[in-house]
């Protein structure tokens, strides 16, 4: 006779058995996928060592096989794609090495066939690999070109110039943002002054408003896609996820889940095709233009405090739960740091009910938006490039007495499978960059103290660094001020400065110099990355080659978004003194998070960092 509770135990045992069977099937599917990838690798047949590695991978545990294979597979994909030469009959001349890249696309600088100006950027997309191995279809590429060209000219939007293709490559020529990344010049966990935040927010709204008037929504507004002109003005870039939400007076709802989790509106998740299909529901869709307004609100938040308000706008984020539960009156410390006058604007732009969310008319009428700003003229123009640049450079500071910030949290220990599954719900502009990319073709920054000097395609990037650069000149390099106890702009820069980039260079300021040997600095860097729970592949030292060493980084940031790049080590001669230049080059991810990673590693490597005067 069955006793009380037996039925419940039987049900629990049955559920456990089903769970074990389900998990066993999942493991079997993973092994099948691994075997299929290994067979494809063997089909490539690069070298005997490749075949030996593939055959060795036929055994071993699932996780170790996956981690090793995934990196090696991407490594070979990239190798094969880069064997294809760029098109020959181009209507322009390429004048630089790589200034930006994804897994299957790279960006280089170019000039007209005969003239030396203007300098513009060209994005080269390897069509076959973007389609076969990435998340980009031919239709998506065509849509990016079509919508970008449709928008036309606006001072706060990267201008589209032309496009072309051959059997292998598609290229897109566009305006070159000579000022680099905006958020590369903003201190993580600090942000910028209220005047600077107001200045750039005004320009962001101007660009997005113009775009929406053309019926185009960006759908991927985030720091990674916000650049600067030579004069320091904001430029919206990358229309890979853009959509035509309005045409001939008719509005179309979007159903694609896309964007970066910290910056997307909640309805992108709840109303998208991939979410509602799981429950057997037809996707209700979302208004892409209203989602852009939400994203602009998050960007304003980040400008002011140097961090995002949450991981993603779902119940899985306690910060977002508190924000919605208290109707925008969050008690989180980040919200407490905001100026009180901007709070109602942010709550209006990030209203969970998109029908009640602020539109552009309400944004532009808000008291914080209409506030007086010494950086803005009554006509909305920049008043003084030099003051803006000086304030931004002085805002960057690395305090060696502080411990690394906690934003790089334990999520970084996730393995490759978990990272991929976490982000697979979202459509990104570019596929992920492979961790073992052998095409090491980054353009180097100019020599120290060159920011105030005219720079063209014949500058120091294309010739050996002269031995006449002294340690005194190095002390005046813009990137060195961040290491001072009180960051100040060198007088030599402000004395001769005439434009924004004379003070704030277009190259990344995520670099330091060291007197240590290559082997010691590599060891120091590896230890620092290990302390931050950032996995690294085998570290390379390349004595006698163009670069002295490099470290490939692929991890997730504190908000569980992908972060990848290179730590490049080069020789640097300051008179008779040889130093090492250690550059952190971002490939993918939020530039503010990359800045935070640079700060954390630099603080942990403080014994090897050269600081003028110490």
PyMOL commands that set and color helices and strands:
alter all, ss='L'
color gray80, all
select helices_A, chain A and resi 6-44+48-56+62-82+127-132+138-151+183-185+194-213+223-225+266-270+273-279+288-305+318-325+333-336+340-349+360-365+385-394+410-413+416-423+460-462+471-475+478-483+491-496+500-502+518-531+591-604+606-608
alter helices_A, ss='H'
color red, helices_A
select strands_A, chain A and resi 93-101+105-111+120-126+160-165+169-175+180-181+216-217+226-228+234-236+243-244+246-247+250-251+511-514+540-541+549-556+562-574+577-588
alter strands_A, ss='S'
color yellow, strands_A
deselect
rebuild
show_as cartoon
